[in-house]
Amino acid sequence: MKLNPPSKAASALSLCMVLLLGTAIFAQQATVSDSASDSTTAKRVCAMVSRFHISGKPINDEISQKLMKRFIKQLDPQKLYFYKSDIEGFEADKTQLDDKLAVGDVNFAYESFDLYLKRLQERMEYAQQLVDVDHDFTVDESIVVDAKEQNFAKDQAEMNERWRKRVKYDLLNLLLEDTELAEAREQLHKRYRNNLRTMVQTEKSEKLEMYLSSLTHCFDPHSSYMSPQTLEDFRISMELSLDGIGAALRSEDGFTVVAEIVPGGAADADGRLKAGDKIIAVAQEDGEFVDVVEMKLSKVVRYIRGKRGTIVQLRVKKEKNSVAETYQLTRKKIELSTSEVKGKIIETGERIPGKTGRIGVISIPSFYRDFRGAQRGDENFKSTARDVRKVLYDFRDQGGVDGVVVDLRFNGGGALSEAIEVSGLFVDEGPVVQVKQMDGERKIHSDVEPGAVFTGPLVVVCNRLSASASEIFAGVIKDYKRGLIIGDTTTHGKGTVQNVMPVSNQMFSFLRGQDLGALKLTINQFYRVNGDSTQNRGVRSDIVLPSLIDNMDLGESFLDDAMEFDQTEVAQFAPVGMVNPQILDQLKQSSSKRIVADKEFKETQAEIDKYLQKKNQKTISLNEVARRKEMSQDKEKEDKKKEEEKAKKEAADKEIFKKDYYNDEILNITVDYMNVLKNMNTVQR
């Protein structure tokens, strides 16, 4: 579906830009690092933020002070490294950072990070000494765990005491897990060593990314600067494909370890590389091997990834016998199928005694779209809407379903166009979302395809981490009274639209030939067809099911500098009437009776109550007896729960909509809903 341009001003800059909705992109690594490029990048980012951010706010002294606080907090959130005197030294620049950025001066980022590294090294050296000290766990003392409750340490003595308690706390936690003292000490030595090793390898470009993203976050939580490497990772997440060997990697004690072999990839076809193997060196086809032991994982990944058809050599230490072997693998396109839409039909009678019906479950992890493939005219470019349509056709070909459940839990968003097209698969043509631009102009984006692929009973499942594009879809289903929304009290509450703008835009001749990354900038707000923004408030569920995540401080309303809730005019749309207060009351009552009687929901509620008691805890005891007393009554239950969660996770990796008490209640509600609608249709006839 073709979208209207974001605005006249933005359209001039966005010839090849992508209009997106999604959660913040976390910084990883960049490739541009020379001072001239950093300066140019900073100036361009500042100019673009001032010109195109929807707030219209300038980068001034107020933003400068916010930037300083944000960057320091990002480096030292728990106040465990910087001294009060360090902060006072930084504050000499608190109203100067805006002026420095305007001329491309980003030295504050590098100087403050260098001081942070110095303090980190001091603290890690001291912590290593404390690990082997005999701590007295019978003393009645506590550690402050809420950073808001303490200031930065005024001197070394205060900092040493803070770290004595920190190491004691870390050690006690391991002992409470029944780890032997010697093993606990070894684990902490490794942890502190890895902390320092990882941060020391932070590249200059990563520091710039952190700093410029701290700047954009002063305007709203979802605007960020993306280095070339982060931009590439973002593209991979949208296109669900990359060029590489097809192996998921993790970092473990300084080694790059193969966590999983991706089916269909080069490593899978070759067959020699196995999960658990350690990659100790990497070389290109005719190049020399580079030792990657103790190397940061993101940098190792950069060596291994490459253009499809090219060869990469891996020196591997085998998990079984520690023998080093060398493999040559030809890179190929890897389809990230684990992140795409999936569907399955559940015969409810097989899971819930006494309930009959065929329910089609569709899992949508994100609203992805291969924009480049679409622009090239690729016949099979990746698209959420295309994949959902295929699943619905597959349901039909398997004999049809009585109802559909769309699972959007943990779906952080994606492409606006995909949210619109997926909505059109379930509602007839009409408005889907309204977008308000910086100049105040309101545009309505509609589904223009007549009819819907599925018109039967529909249930949408959300939680606190269902955001942006997910909220557009949930809002459409709710406003059109097309189906039920089930899950947490409300969704995430992200009602803004981001545009990904290349900093090295080719229209600016002085930037040609440079890859300076991109700016993901909030340029619009979106609104439901009923006129409400989803901003801060999200889309409220029709039926709320108890969950721990619903009681955590998750959502837009908990983020610093989040934009406020807003409203606009109601769009002209025709609700279909498949939900009304009488239906909801009936379904809520039935669900409530089941939940009250269900053993596992009772345990969930007890877990919620316990969490809420500890949620605002400012300190934690370092007395072993006191801590064990707190844990003892729940120890057996927690051990059992850990095993259950492990089993559930393993099952979830292989199964869509795994069998558990929460999902079974969703199925119960869906069957009840199907029956209510069936009875209504019978009466109406």
C-alpha positions as CSV (number, residue, x, y, z in Angstrom):
1,M,0.0,0.0,0.0
2,K,1.3,3.4,-0.9
3,L,1.6,5.9,2.0
4,N,1.1,9.6,1.8
5,P,4.4,11.5,2.3
6,P,5.1,12.5,6.0
7,S,5.1,16.2,5.3
8,K,6.2,18.7,2.6
9,A,9.4,19.5,4.5
10,A,10.3,15.9,5.3
11,S,9.4,14.6,1.8
12,A,12.2,16.6,0.3
13,L,14.7,14.7,2.5
14,S,13.0,11.3,2.3
15,L,13.3,10.2,-1.3
16,C,14.4,6.7,-0.1
17,M,13.4,6.9,3.5
18,V,11.3,4.3,5.3
19,L,8.3,5.3,7.4
20,L,8.4,3.0,10.4
21,L,6.8,2.3,13.8
22,G,8.8,0.4,16.3
23,T,10.7,0.2,19.6
24,A,14.0,1.9,20.1
25,I,17.0,0.4,18.3
26,F,19.9,-0.3,20.7
27,A,23.3,0.8,19.7
28,Q,25.9,-1.8,18.8
29,Q,29.0,-0.9,16.7
30,A,29.8,1.6,14.0
31,T,32.5,1.6,11.3
32,V,33.1,5.4,10.9
33,S,35.5,6.6,13.5
34,D,37.7,9.5,12.3
35,S,37.3,12.9,13.9
36,A,36.2,14.7,10.7
37,S,33.4,12.2,10.1
38,D,32.3,12.3,13.8
39,S,32.1,16.1,13.6
40,T,30.2,16.1,10.3
41,T,27.8,13.4,11.8
42,A,27.1,15.5,14.9
43,K,26.4,18.6,13.0
44,R,24.1,16.9,10.5
45,V,22.2,15.1,13.3
46,C,21.7,18.3,15.2
47,A,20.4,20.1,12.1
48,M,18.0,17.2,11.2
49,V,16.6,17.0,14.8
50,S,16.0,20.7,14.9
51,R,14.3,20.7,11.5
52,F,12.3,17.5,11.5
53,H,11.4,16.3,15.0
54,I,7.7,16.6,15.6
55,S,8.1,18.6,18.8
56,G,9.8,21.5,16.9
57,K,12.0,22.1,20.0
58,P,15.4,23.7,19.5
59,I,18.7,22.2,20.8
60,N,19.4,24.7,23.5
61,D,20.7,25.0,27.1
62,E,17.8,23.0,28.5
63,I,18.6,20.1,26.1
64,S,22.3,20.5,26.9
65,Q,21.6,19.9,30.6
66,K,19.3,16.9,29.9
67,L,22.0,15.5,27.6
68,M,24.6,15.6,30.2
69,K,22.4,13.9,32.8
70,R,21.3,11.2,30.3
71,F,24.8,10.4,29.1
72,I,26.2,10.2,32.7
73,K,23.3,8.0,33.8
74,Q,23.9,5.7,30.8
75,L,27.5,5.2,31.8
76,D,26.9,4.9,35.5
77,P,23.2,4.2,36.3
78,Q,23.9,2.8,39.8
79,K,26.4,5.5,40.8
80,L,29.2,2.9,41.4
81,Y,32.0,4.5,39.4
82,F,32.0,8.3,39.2
83,Y,32.9,10.4,42.2
84,K,31.0,13.6,43.1
85,S,34.0,15.5,42.0
86,D,33.8,13.9,38.6
87,I,30.2,15.0,38.2
88,E,31.1,18.5,39.3
89,G,33.9,18.5,36.6
90,F,31.4,17.5,34.0
91,E,28.9,20.2,35.0
92,A,31.3,22.9,33.9
93,D,29.9,22.1,30.4
94,K,26.3,21.6,31.3
95,T,25.0,24.5,29.3
96,Q,27.8,24.3,26.6
97,L,27.1,20.9,25.0
98,D,24.4,22.3,22.6
99,D,26.9,25.0,21.3
100,K,29.7,22.4,21.0
101,L,27.5,20.0,19.1
102,A,26.4,22.7,16.7
103,V,30.0,23.1,15.5
104,G,30.7,19.3,15.6
105,D,32.5,19.1,18.9
106,V,31.8,15.8,20.5
107,N,34.9,15.6,22.8
108,F,32.7,15.5,25.9
109,A,31.5,12.0,24.9
110,Y,35.1,10.7,24.5
111,E,36.5,12.4,27.6
112,S,33.7,11.4,29.9
113,F,33.8,7.8,28.6
114,D,37.6,7.7,29.1
115,L,37.2,8.8,32.7
116,Y,34.4,6.2,33.1
117,L,36.9,3.5,31.8
118,K,39.5,4.7,34.3
119,R,37.0,4.5,37.2
120,L,35.8,1.1,36.0
121,Q,39.3,-0.3,36.0
122,E,39.9,1.0,39.5
123,R,36.7,-0.5,40.7
124,M,37.2,-3.9,39.0
125,E,40.7,-4.2,40.4
126,Y,39.4,-3.4,43.9
127,A,36.4,-5.8,43.4
128,Q,38.8,-8.6,42.4
129,Q,40.5,-8.2,45.8
130,L,37.2,-8.2,47.7
131,V,36.0,-11.4,46.1
132,D,38.7,-13.4,48.1
133,V,38.0,-11.6,51.4
134,D,36.2,-13.6,54.1
135,H,32.9,-11.7,54.4
136,D,30.8,-11.9,57.5
137,F,27.2,-12.8,56.5
138,T,26.0,-12.7,60.1
139,V,26.2,-9.0,60.4
140,D,22.9,-7.0,60.2
141,E,23.6,-4.6,57.4
142,S,22.0,-3.8,54.0
143,I,22.9,-2.5,50.6
144,V,21.1,0.3,48.8
145,V,19.6,-1.0,45.6
146,D,17.7,2.1,44.5
147,A,20.2,4.5,42.9
148,K,17.8,7.4,43.5
149,E,18.4,7.0,47.2
150,Q,22.1,7.8,47.1
151,N,24.4,10.4,45.7
152,F,27.7,9.9,43.9
153,A,30.5,8.9,46.4
154,K,32.3,11.9,47.8
155,D,35.7,10.1,48.2
156,Q,37.5,6.8,47.8
157,A,36.6,5.6,51.3
158,E,32.9,5.9,50.6
159,M,33.3,4.3,47.2
160,N,35.3,1.4,48.7
161,E,32.5,0.8,51.3
162,R,29.9,0.9,48.5
163,W,31.9,-1.8,46.6
164,R,32.5,-3.9,49.7
165,K,28.8,-4.3,50.0
166,R,28.3,-4.8,46.3
167,V,30.8,-7.7,46.1
168,K,29.3,-9.1,49.3
169,Y,25.8,-8.9,47.7
170,D,26.9,-10.6,44.5
171,L,28.7,-13.3,46.5
172,L,25.7,-13.9,48.8
173,N,23.3,-14.2,45.8
174,L,25.5,-17.1,44.5
175,L,25.7,-18.8,47.9
176,L,21.9,-18.6,48.2
177,E,21.7,-20.5,45.0
178,D,23.7,-23.3,46.7
179,T,26.9,-22.5,44.8
180,E,30.0,-23.6,46.6
181,L,32.1,-20.7,47.9
182,A,35.1,-21.5,45.7
183,E,32.9,-21.7,42.6
184,A,31.1,-18.5,43.6
185,R,34.4,-16.7,43.9
186,E,35.6,-18.0,40.5
187,Q,32.3,-16.9,38.9
188,L,32.7,-13.4,40.3
189,H,36.3,-13.1,39.2
190,K,35.2,-14.0,35.6
191,R,32.2,-11.6,35.8
192,Y,34.3,-8.6,36.8
193,R,37.0,-9.5,34.4
194,N,34.5,-9.7,31.5
195,N,32.9,-6.4,32.5
196,L,36.2,-4.6,32.1
197,R,37.2,-6.5,29.0
198,T,33.9,-5.7,27.2
199,M,33.9,-2.0,28.0
200,V,37.6,-1.5,27.2
201,Q,36.8,-2.7,23.6
202,T,34.2,0.0,23.1
203,E,35.1,1.6,19.8
204,K,35.1,5.4,19.2
205,S,32.1,5.1,16.9
206,E,30.1,3.3,19.6
207,K,30.7,6.2,22.0
208,L,29.5,8.6,19.4
209,E,26.4,6.5,18.9
210,M,25.7,6.5,22.6
211,Y,26.2,10.2,22.8
212,L,24.0,11.2,19.9
213,S,21.3,8.8,20.9
214,S,21.4,10.4,24.4
215,L,20.8,13.7,22.6
216,T,17.8,12.4,20.6
217,H,16.3,10.7,23.6
218,C,16.0,14.2,25.2
219,F,13.3,14.8,22.6
220,D,11.5,11.5,22.9
221,P,12.4,7.8,23.8
222,H,12.2,6.5,20.2
223,S,14.4,8.9,18.3
224,S,18.0,7.6,18.0
225,Y,21.2,7.8,16.0
226,M,22.1,4.5,14.3
227,S,25.7,3.8,13.2
228,P,26.2,2.0,9.9
229,Q,26.5,-1.3,11.7
230,T,23.3,-0.7,13.8
231,L,21.5,0.4,10.6
232,E,22.5,-2.9,9.0
233,D,21.2,-4.8,12.0
234,F,17.9,-2.9,11.8
235,R,17.6,-3.8,8.1
236,I,18.2,-7.4,8.9
237,S,15.3,-7.3,11.5
238,M,13.0,-5.8,8.9
239,E,13.9,-8.1,6.0
240,L,14.4,-11.2,8.1
241,S,17.5,-12.2,6.1
242,L,21.2,-11.7,6.1
243,D,24.4,-12.9,4.3
244,G,26.5,-15.1,6.5
245,I,27.2,-18.7,7.7
246,G,24.0,-19.3,9.6
247,A,25.1,-19.7,13.2
248,A,23.8,-17.9,16.3
249,L,26.7,-16.9,18.5
250,R,27.2,-16.0,22.2
251,S,30.0,-14.7,24.3
252,E,31.2,-16.9,27.1
253,D,34.3,-16.3,29.3
254,G,36.0,-14.5,26.5
255,F,35.2,-17.1,23.8
256,T,32.8,-16.8,20.9
257,V,30.7,-19.9,21.3
258,V,28.2,-21.3,18.7
259,A,24.8,-21.3,20.4
260,E,22.8,-22.7,17.5
261,I,23.1,-23.7,13.9
262,V,20.4,-22.0,11.7
263,P,18.6,-24.5,9.5
264,G,19.3,-24.0,5.8
265,G,22.4,-21.9,6.4
266,A,26.0,-22.5,5.1
267,A,27.1,-24.1,8.4
268,D,24.0,-26.4,8.4
269,A,24.8,-27.6,4.9
270,D,28.5,-28.1,5.7
271,G,27.6,-30.1,8.8
272,R,30.9,-29.8,10.7
273,L,30.3,-26.7,12.9
274,K,28.3,-27.7,16.0
275,A,26.6,-25.9,18.9
276,G,29.1,-25.6,21.7
277,D,32.1,-25.2,19.4
278,K,34.4,-22.2,20.1
279,I,35.5,-19.9,17.3
280,I,39.0,-18.8,18.1
281,A,40.2,-17.2,14.9
282,V,38.6,-15.9,11.6
283,A,40.1,-15.2,8.2
284,Q,38.7,-14.1,4.8
285,E,39.3,-16.4,1.8
286,D,43.0,-15.6,1.2
287,G,43.6,-13.5,4.3
288,E,45.5,-14.1,7.5
289,F,43.7,-15.4,10.6
290,V,42.7,-12.9,13.2
291,D,42.6,-14.1,16.8
292,V,39.1,-13.5,18.2
293,V,39.6,-14.8,21.7
294,E,38.7,-12.1,24.2
295,M,37.2,-10.0,21.3
296,K,33.9,-8.3,21.7
297,L,31.1,-10.5,20.2
298,S,29.7,-7.8,17.9
299,K,33.2,-7.3,16.3
300,V,33.6,-11.1,15.8
301,V,30.2,-11.1,14.0
302,R,31.5,-8.3,11.7
303,Y,34.4,-10.6,10.6
304,I,32.1,-13.5,10.0
305,R,29.3,-11.8,8.1
306,G,30.0,-10.9,4.5
307,K,28.7,-10.8,0.9
308,R,27.0,-14.0,-0.2
309,G,29.2,-16.2,-2.3
310,T,32.4,-15.2,-0.6
311,I,34.4,-17.5,1.6
312,V,35.2,-17.2,5.3
313,Q,37.6,-19.4,7.2
314,L,37.0,-20.3,10.9
315,R,39.5,-21.9,13.3
316,V,37.3,-23.8,15.7
317,K,38.0,-25.5,19.0
318,K,35.6,-28.5,19.2
319,E,33.4,-28.8,22.2
320,K,34.0,-32.6,22.6
321,N,37.8,-32.9,22.5
322,S,39.1,-29.3,22.3
323,V,41.0,-30.1,19.1
324,A,41.4,-27.1,16.8
325,E,40.0,-27.5,13.3
326,T,39.8,-25.1,10.3
327,Y,36.6,-24.8,8.2
328,Q,36.0,-23.0,5.0
329,L,32.4,-21.9,4.5
330,T,30.8,-20.0,1.6
331,R,28.5,-17.3,2.9
332,K,24.9,-17.5,1.7
333,K,21.6,-15.8,2.3
334,I,20.1,-16.8,5.6
335,E,16.4,-16.6,6.1
336,L,15.5,-15.8,9.7
337,S,12.4,-18.0,9.8
338,T,12.2,-18.1,13.6
339,S,11.1,-14.4,13.5
340,E,8.4,-14.7,10.8
341,V,4.7,-15.1,11.1
342,K,3.6,-18.7,12.0
343,G,0.2,-20.3,12.3
344,K,-1.4,-23.5,13.5
345,I,-4.8,-25.0,14.0
346,I,-5.7,-26.1,17.5
347,E,-8.5,-28.6,18.1
348,T,-9.7,-27.3,21.5
349,G,-11.2,-30.6,22.5
350,E,-7.7,-32.1,22.7
351,R,-6.5,-29.3,25.1
352,I,-9.6,-28.4,27.0
353,P,-12.1,-31.1,28.0
354,G,-15.6,-30.2,27.1
355,K,-14.7,-27.4,24.7
356,T,-15.1,-28.1,21.0
357,G,-14.0,-26.0,18.0
358,R,-11.1,-25.4,15.6
359,I,-9.1,-22.3,16.5
360,G,-6.5,-20.9,14.1
361,V,-3.6,-19.3,16.0
362,I,-1.4,-16.7,14.2
363,S,1.8,-15.6,15.9
364,I,3.1,-12.2,14.7
365,P,6.5,-11.4,16.3
366,S,6.9,-8.1,14.4
367,F,5.5,-6.1,11.5
368,Y,8.5,-6.7,9.2
369,R,8.8,-5.6,5.5
370,D,11.6,-6.0,3.0
371,F,11.4,-2.4,1.6
372,R,14.4,-2.9,-0.7
373,G,12.9,-6.1,-2.1
374,A,9.6,-4.4,-2.7
375,Q,11.3,-1.5,-4.5
376,R,13.2,-4.0,-6.7
377,G,9.9,-5.8,-7.6
378,D,11.0,-9.1,-6.0
379,E,8.0,-11.4,-6.3
380,N,8.5,-13.0,-2.9
381,F,9.8,-10.1,-0.7
382,K,9.2,-10.6,3.0
383,S,6.1,-9.0,4.4
384,T,4.0,-9.6,7.5
385,A,0.8,-9.0,5.7
386,R,1.7,-11.5,2.9
387,D,2.6,-14.1,5.5
388,V,-0.6,-13.6,7.5
389,R,-2.6,-13.9,4.3
390,K,-0.8,-17.2,3.5
391,V,-1.6,-18.6,7.0
392,L,-5.3,-17.6,6.6
393,Y,-5.4,-19.3,3.2
394,D,-3.7,-22.4,4.7
395,F,-6.4,-22.5,7.5
396,R,-9.1,-22.4,4.8
397,D,-7.3,-25.2,2.8
398,Q,-7.2,-27.4,5.9
399,G,-11.0,-27.3,6.3
400,G,-11.4,-23.9,7.9
401,V,-11.5,-22.6,11.5
402,D,-14.2,-21.5,13.8
403,G,-12.2,-18.6,15.2
404,V,-8.8,-17.0,15.0
405,V,-6.4,-15.9,17.7
406,V,-3.8,-13.3,16.7
407,D,-0.9,-13.3,19.2
408,L,0.9,-10.0,19.4
409,R,2.6,-10.5,22.8
410,F,6.2,-8.9,22.8
411,N,5.6,-7.6,19.3
412,G,7.5,-4.3,19.4
413,G,6.1,-2.9,16.1
414,G,7.6,-2.4,12.6
415,A,6.3,-1.0,9.4
416,L,3.2,1.2,9.3
417,S,2.2,-0.1,5.9
418,E,2.2,-3.7,7.3
419,A,-0.1,-2.7,10.2
420,I,-2.5,-1.2,7.7
421,E,-2.5,-4.2,5.4
422,V,-2.8,-6.8,8.2
423,S,-5.8,-4.9,9.5
424,G,-7.4,-5.1,6.1
425,L,-7.3,-8.9,6.2
426,F,-9.8,-8.8,9.0
427,V,-12.0,-5.7,8.3
428,D,-13.6,-4.4,5.2
429,E,-12.2,-1.3,3.4
430,G,-12.1,1.9,5.6
431,P,-9.9,4.0,7.7
432,V,-7.2,2.2,9.8
433,V,-5.0,4.9,11.3
434,Q,-4.8,8.7,11.4
435,V,-1.4,10.4,11.3
436,K,-0.8,14.0,12.5
437,Q,2.3,15.7,11.2
438,M,4.5,18.5,12.6
439,D,2.5,21.2,10.8
440,G,-0.7,19.8,12.4
441,E,-2.1,18.4,9.2
442,R,-4.1,15.1,9.7
443,K,-3.9,12.3,7.1
444,I,-6.1,9.2,7.2
445,H,-4.5,5.9,6.0
446,S,-7.1,3.4,4.9
447,D,-7.4,-0.2,3.8
448,V,-8.6,0.2,0.2
449,E,-9.1,-3.5,-0.6
450,P,-12.8,-4.5,-0.5
451,G,-13.7,-7.4,1.7
452,A,-11.7,-9.3,4.3
453,V,-9.9,-12.7,4.2
454,F,-11.4,-13.8,7.5
455,T,-14.7,-12.5,8.9
456,G,-15.3,-14.9,11.8
457,P,-14.7,-14.6,15.6
458,L,-11.4,-12.9,16.3
459,V,-9.3,-12.6,19.4
460,V,-6.2,-10.4,19.7
461,V,-3.7,-11.1,22.5
462,C,-1.4,-8.3,23.8
463,N,0.8,-7.5,26.7
464,R,2.7,-4.5,28.0
465,L,5.4,-5.0,25.4
466,S,3.0,-5.0,22.4
467,A,3.9,-1.6,20.8
468,S,3.3,0.8,18.0
469,A,2.2,-1.2,14.9
470,S,0.7,-3.8,17.2
471,E,-1.3,-1.1,18.9
472,I,-2.6,0.2,15.5
473,F,-3.9,-3.3,14.7
474,A,-5.3,-3.9,18.2
475,G,-6.9,-0.4,18.1
476,V,-8.6,-1.1,14.7
477,I,-10.1,-4.4,16.0
478,K,-11.3,-2.7,19.1
479,D,-12.8,0.4,17.4
480,Y,-14.5,-1.5,14.7
481,K,-15.9,-3.9,17.3
482,R,-14.4,-6.6,15.2
483,G,-13.1,-8.8,18.0
484,L,-11.8,-9.1,21.5
485,I,-8.6,-7.7,23.0
486,I,-7.2,-10.0,25.7
487,G,-4.1,-9.8,27.9
488,D,-2.5,-7.2,30.1
489,T,-4.4,-4.2,31.3
490,T,-3.1,-2.2,28.3
491,T,-0.5,-2.2,25.6
492,H,2.8,-0.4,25.6
493,G,1.5,3.1,24.7
494,K,3.7,4.1,21.8
495,G,1.8,6.4,19.5
496,T,4.6,8.0,17.4
497,V,5.9,7.4,13.9
498,Q,9.6,7.3,13.1
499,N,11.4,8.0,9.8
500,V,14.8,6.5,9.1
501,M,16.8,9.3,7.5
502,P,20.3,8.7,6.1
503,V,22.7,11.1,7.7
504,S,24.9,10.8,4.6
505,N,22.0,11.7,2.2
506,Q,23.3,12.0,-1.3
507,M,21.6,15.4,-1.8
508,F,24.3,16.9,0.3
509,S,27.4,16.9,-2.0
510,F,29.9,17.4,0.9
511,L,28.7,14.1,2.4
512,R,29.1,12.0,-0.8
513,G,31.2,8.8,-0.3
514,Q,30.7,8.8,3.4
515,D,28.6,6.4,5.3
516,L,27.5,8.2,8.5
517,G,24.7,6.0,9.5
518,A,21.1,7.1,9.9
519,L,18.8,9.1,12.2
520,K,15.6,7.4,13.4
521,L,13.5,10.4,14.1
522,T,10.0,10.9,15.5
523,I,8.2,13.0,12.8
524,N,4.5,12.0,13.3
525,Q,1.9,10.9,15.9
526,F,-0.7,8.4,15.0
527,Y,-4.3,8.1,16.3
528,R,-6.9,5.4,16.3
529,V,-10.0,5.9,14.1
530,N,-12.0,6.9,17.2
531,G,-9.7,9.9,17.6
532,D,-7.6,8.7,20.6
533,S,-3.8,8.5,20.5
534,T,-2.3,5.3,21.8
535,Q,0.4,7.4,23.3
536,N,1.1,6.6,27.0
537,R,-2.3,5.0,27.5
538,G,-2.1,2.2,24.9
539,V,-5.0,0.0,23.9
540,R,-6.9,-1.4,26.9
541,S,-7.8,-5.0,26.9
542,D,-11.5,-6.0,27.0
543,I,-10.6,-9.0,29.2
544,V,-7.6,-8.8,31.5
545,L,-5.7,-11.9,32.6
546,P,-3.4,-11.8,35.6
547,S,0.3,-11.6,34.7
548,L,3.5,-10.5,36.4
549,I,4.6,-8.3,33.5
550,D,1.4,-6.3,33.8
551,N,2.6,-5.1,37.2
552,M,6.1,-4.0,36.1
553,D,7.0,-0.5,35.2
554,L,6.9,-1.2,31.5
555,G,5.3,1.1,28.9
556,E,5.6,4.5,27.4
557,S,4.3,6.3,30.5
558,F,7.3,5.1,32.5
559,L,9.9,6.4,30.0
560,D,11.6,9.8,30.4
561,D,10.6,12.6,28.0
562,A,7.7,10.5,26.5
563,M,5.2,12.6,24.6
564,E,1.8,13.1,26.1
565,F,-1.6,11.5,25.3
566,D,-3.4,13.4,22.7
567,Q,-6.7,13.3,20.7
568,T,-7.8,14.3,17.2
569,E,-11.1,14.1,15.3
570,V,-13.0,10.9,14.8
571,A,-12.6,9.3,11.4
572,Q,-15.7,8.1,9.6
573,F,-15.9,4.4,10.0
574,A,-18.6,1.7,10.3
575,P,-18.3,-0.7,13.4
576,V,-19.3,-4.2,12.6
577,G,-20.9,-4.9,16.0
578,M,-19.2,-8.2,16.9
579,V,-18.5,-7.0,20.4
580,N,-20.9,-5.2,22.8
581,P,-21.2,-4.7,26.6
582,Q,-23.5,-7.6,27.1
583,I,-21.1,-10.0,25.3
584,L,-18.1,-8.7,27.3
585,D,-20.0,-9.0,30.6
586,Q,-20.9,-12.6,29.9
587,L,-17.3,-13.5,28.8
588,K,-15.7,-11.7,31.8
589,Q,-17.9,-13.5,34.3
590,S,-17.1,-16.9,32.8
591,S,-13.4,-16.2,32.7
592,S,-13.3,-14.8,36.2
593,K,-14.9,-17.9,37.6
594,R,-12.3,-20.1,35.9
595,I,-9.4,-17.9,37.0
596,V,-10.5,-17.8,40.7
597,A,-10.7,-21.6,40.7
598,D,-7.4,-22.3,38.7
599,K,-4.4,-23.4,40.8
600,E,-1.8,-21.9,38.5
601,F,-3.6,-18.5,38.2
602,K,-3.6,-18.5,42.1
603,E,0.1,-19.1,42.1
604,T,0.5,-16.3,39.5
605,Q,-1.5,-13.9,41.8
606,A,0.7,-14.9,44.8
607,E,3.8,-14.2,42.7
608,I,2.3,-10.8,41.7
609,D,1.6,-9.9,45.4
610,K,5.1,-10.9,46.4
611,Y,6.6,-8.8,43.6
612,L,4.5,-5.8,44.5
613,Q,5.7,-6.0,48.1
614,K,9.3,-5.9,47.0
615,K,8.8,-3.5,44.1
616,N,9.5,-0.4,46.1
617,Q,12.2,-1.9,48.3
618,K,15.1,0.5,48.6
619,T,17.6,-1.7,50.4
620,I,18.3,-5.5,50.7
621,S,19.7,-7.3,53.7
622,L,23.2,-8.7,53.5
623,N,22.5,-11.1,56.4
624,E,22.5,-14.7,55.2
625,V,20.0,-16.0,57.8
626,A,17.6,-13.2,57.1
627,R,17.9,-13.7,53.3
628,R,17.5,-17.4,53.6
629,K,14.4,-17.0,55.8
630,E,12.9,-14.8,53.1
631,M,13.6,-17.4,50.5
632,S,12.9,-20.7,52.4
633,Q,9.1,-20.7,52.1
634,D,9.3,-20.2,48.4
635,K,12.5,-22.2,47.6
636,E,10.8,-25.4,46.6
637,K,8.2,-23.6,44.6
638,E,10.7,-21.4,42.8
639,D,12.9,-24.4,42.0
640,K,9.9,-26.2,40.5
641,K,8.9,-23.0,38.7
642,K,12.4,-22.7,37.2
643,E,12.2,-26.2,35.8
644,E,8.7,-25.6,34.5
645,E,9.8,-22.4,32.8
646,K,12.8,-24.1,31.3
647,A,10.6,-26.8,29.9
648,K,8.1,-24.3,28.6
649,K,10.8,-22.3,26.9
650,E,12.2,-25.4,25.2
651,A,8.6,-26.3,24.1
652,A,7.9,-22.7,23.0
653,D,10.9,-22.8,20.7
654,K,9.3,-25.7,18.8
655,E,5.6,-25.0,19.3
656,I,3.3,-22.1,18.5
657,F,1.0,-21.1,21.3
658,K,2.4,-23.6,23.8
659,K,0.1,-25.4,26.2
660,D,-0.1,-23.6,29.6
661,Y,-2.8,-22.3,31.9
662,Y,-2.6,-18.8,30.4
663,N,-3.0,-19.9,26.8
664,D,-5.7,-22.4,27.7
665,E,-7.7,-19.6,29.3
666,I,-7.4,-17.6,26.0
667,L,-8.8,-20.7,24.2
668,N,-11.6,-21.0,26.7
669,I,-12.6,-17.3,26.2
670,T,-12.3,-17.8,22.4
671,V,-14.6,-20.8,22.4
672,D,-17.1,-19.0,24.7
673,Y,-17.0,-16.0,22.3
674,M,-17.6,-18.2,19.3
675,N,-20.6,-19.8,21.0
676,V,-22.1,-16.4,22.0
677,L,-21.8,-15.1,18.4
678,K,-23.3,-18.3,17.1
679,N,-26.3,-18.0,19.4
680,M,-26.7,-14.3,18.5
681,N,-26.8,-15.2,14.8
682,T,-29.3,-18.0,15.5
683,V,-31.6,-15.6,17.3
684,Q,-31.3,-12.9,14.7
685,R,-32.3,-15.3,12.0
